[in-house]
């Protein structure tokens, strides 16, 4: 299994997602979202080219996405009702995954992701 590292924008995205989840839905929702994100990140690290991933080379070479809903079966917490975020990542080197951004599914990735992220 590869290891992953979060870019500064991805860290900020996750912090905002968890903060919003708690504000809107309560502390329990924050726990469920954090568990779902962790499960999704583990799944990406285990299989970065997996069936549930999507190539986004139109953004820049090597970038892929994974919708966090695909990690629901691996989360250790009760499920999040309707997950709406995608994790954008790239394989930085063998065994290392760079998590570039975590964006809402309605956001246009090209406005938030560039090859410097």
JOFEN-V188612 format. One record per pair of residues at least 12 apart in sequence whose C-alpha atoms are under 6 Angstrom apart, sorted by sequence separation. I is the first residue (numbers start at 1). J is the second residue. D is the distance in whole Angstrom. If there is no record, write none. Layout:
BEGIN
i=I j=J d=D
i=I j=J d=D
END
This chain:
BEGIN
i=18 j=30 d=5
i=53 j=65 d=5
i=88 j=100 d=5
i=53 j=66 d=5
i=88 j=101 d=5
i=69 j=83 d=5
i=87 j=102 d=4
i=86 j=102 d=6
i=68 j=85 d=6
i=86 j=103 d=5
i=100 j=117 d=6
i=68 j=86 d=6
i=85 j=103 d=5
i=67 j=86 d=4
i=85 j=104 d=4
i=66 j=86 d=5
i=84 j=104 d=6
i=85 j=105 d=5
i=66 j=87 d=5
i=84 j=105 d=6
i=65 j=87 d=5
i=65 j=88 d=4
i=64 j=88 d=6
i=64 j=89 d=5
i=63 j=89 d=6
i=63 j=90 d=5
i=40 j=68 d=6
i=62 j=90 d=6
i=40 j=71 d=5
i=39 j=71 d=5
i=39 j=74 d=6
i=39 j=75 d=5
i=36 j=75 d=5
i=35 j=75 d=6
i=3 j=45 d=6
i=2 j=45 d=5
i=1 j=45 d=6
i=1 j=46 d=5
i=32 j=77 d=6
i=13 j=102 d=6
i=10 j=100 d=6
i=10 j=101 d=4
i=4 j=96 d=6
i=10 j=102 d=6
i=2 j=95 d=4
i=3 j=96 d=5
i=4 j=97 d=4
i=5 j=98 d=5
i=6 j=99 d=5
i=7 j=100 d=6
i=2 j=96 d=5
i=4 j=98 d=6
i=5 j=99 d=6
END
